[in-house]
Amino acid sequence: MKTTALTRLLENASTPALLAKDDNLKWHNTAFAALPESTRETLIDWAGNSHDPHLMLDGLLFERLASDDRTLVLSLSATSIHLQQTLITQLLPLLKQGSDPFYVLPELLAKLLRWQHATGCKLGAGDKLITVGDYREGQYITPTTEPIASNPAARLYSKNETAALLPDQNGEPAWLAQRIDSPEGQPLGHLMLCQPGDTAASLADCTRVLKLCADLASAWLGESATQEAQTPPLPQDKLTQLSTRDALDSALKQCEQLYSRQGHDFELAMIDIDGLSAINNGLGQRTGDEVLKEFAHLLQHTCRSSDQLFRFGGDEFVVLFHQDDLAPAFEQRLERINSKMSKQLGQPFHSSHGVATLSEARGSGDELLLLADSRLRKAKNHN
């Protein structure tokens, strides 16, 4: 142990440190000298006569590191312990509710550590980084996608580094980043703090908390992936091969959670084939089944990759999508399907629909279904 270099490094540390050889105090820093005499004596005795790796004393947690006949005692910040406890208390309930750690952690970190800007970025396909959570000065802003090379934390992905610090022109920290890896060691993304406030936690405390976040996120995402792999797939409708009502109920629960936690709104369209019973009676049950299959096929091919399509039951279908003023566009899609079905059948074909948003239903999936169904019945009565 190169004690001369070590003592120089720790001389002005804000937390107490001492170096003992055998049972004698060989060196200490100024923070140690400021401790009460009884505390100093206890620490010196513990350093020379105990093998316990940690000691809690006067609200401070100390760690001992031994090498040959020398023992180094360092204080772990009590503030850091409090910050880590607070983080765990706030984060775990959110994760249990299904929150994405890359989304919720930026706000928790910005408020807890008092930095003005915090982000959570996921590693996407094609060497892209997706800013899932971007919390700036008290609010989330619109997510973005950019090449890894354009991100300040690009070095976390090109070098063998899991954490990085960039100082400003005055040597003060401008941003602090921590990579999050999967349990198998594959990069998943990173967390980044930018622009510390006047009352920000110490850099050492911020580093410890960020590392804890990375460990928690990695363990949680790994556990979630395992549970997902063990969850049996939801059943599909045998005739149309679409997801069933059970899958819709599950999807609506997820929408409710995203709406309550993050304010994401969703739109639901309920569709009903008009006159299917007449088709069955006039052209036969087999033709009626083929109509259902073809209608489902056309619906599926007019949906975007982010839309979710379900067979609700009988001649009714449901499309669930993010709310972004899609009602007119969806109506046009349905009109094109009606036209194609009319040509294939050689007779008029029509389907009705009702659309509602989750915000209109006050965040309730059940009310969303009822509202869309009510508007569907109203539309059918006008036809």
C-alpha positions, 0 to 999 in steps of 0.5 A: 500500500503506497501510504504517502499517495493515499494519505495525500488523496484523503487529506482533505476528504470531507469524511473521516479517515485514518490509517493504523499499523498494528495497534497504533495510529499512523495517520489521520485526516482533518475530518477525523481530527474534528471527531470527539475524542471518545469517537476517535479512541473507539475507532483506533481500537476497532481498527487494530482489534476487530475483524468486523468490516463495518462499524456504526458510530455516532450516526456514521458508518465506517468501513475497514480495509486491511492489507498486511499490518495496516488498516485503513478506516473510511467513513461512509456518508450518513447522508448517502445511506439516507438518500439510498433508503429514500430512493428504495422507498420511493422506487419499489412501489412504482416498479411494483405498479409496472413503471419503467425504471428508465421513466420514473428514475429521472424525476426521483433522482432530480428531486432527491439529489437536487440536480436540474436535469435528469434523463433515462435513456434506453439502448434501441436498435441500430445504435440508437438511444431512446430518451424514455424519461427526460425530466427538466426543471420540474417537468417531463419533456417529449421523448427523443431518439438519437444516435449513440454518438450524439449523446454525451454519454456515448463513451459508456457504450464505446469504452469499457466504462460503466460510469462517467463524469464530465466537468465544466470549464471551472472543473465543476461537474456538468453531468454524471452518467451511469450505465445500466446493464442486464443481469447478463452484463449487456448494456440496456441504457443509462441514467444521467444527471445534468446541472447540479443545483446549489443544494445538490448532494455531494458528488460521492453521494450522487455516484453511490445513488446512481450505482444503486439505481443501476443495480436495482433497475438491472435486477428488476428488469431481469426479474420482469423478463423472467416472469414474462417468459414464464407467463403463458400466452393469452389465448387467441380466437380460433376463427380469426387468430386475433387476441381475445377479450382476456387479452383486452382486459390485460391491455386495458389494465396496463393503459390505466396504469400508464394513464394514472402514472404518466398521463398517457391517453389511449383511444379505443374503437369498438367495431360491429359488423352490421347484418352478419346474421342476414349473411349467415341466413342468406349465404350460410354459416360457412360464408359468415365465418369467412366474412369474419375472418376476412374482415379481421384480416383487413382490420389487422392490415390497416392497423399500425404496429403500435395498435392492438386488435382484439375480437371482442366476441361474436361480430364485434372487434376492438382496436386500442391505440395511443390517443393522437387524434386518430378517430377521423383516420380510423373512420377512413380506414374502416370505410375502405374495408367496407368497400373491399368487403362489398366487392368481395361479397358482391353485395353491400357490406357495412360496419359501424364503430364507436370511439372513446378516449381513456381520459373521457372515461376518467382513466377507467378501462371498464368505463372506456369500453362502456362509452365506446359501446354506447357510441357504437349503438348510437351509430348503428341506430343512425344507419 
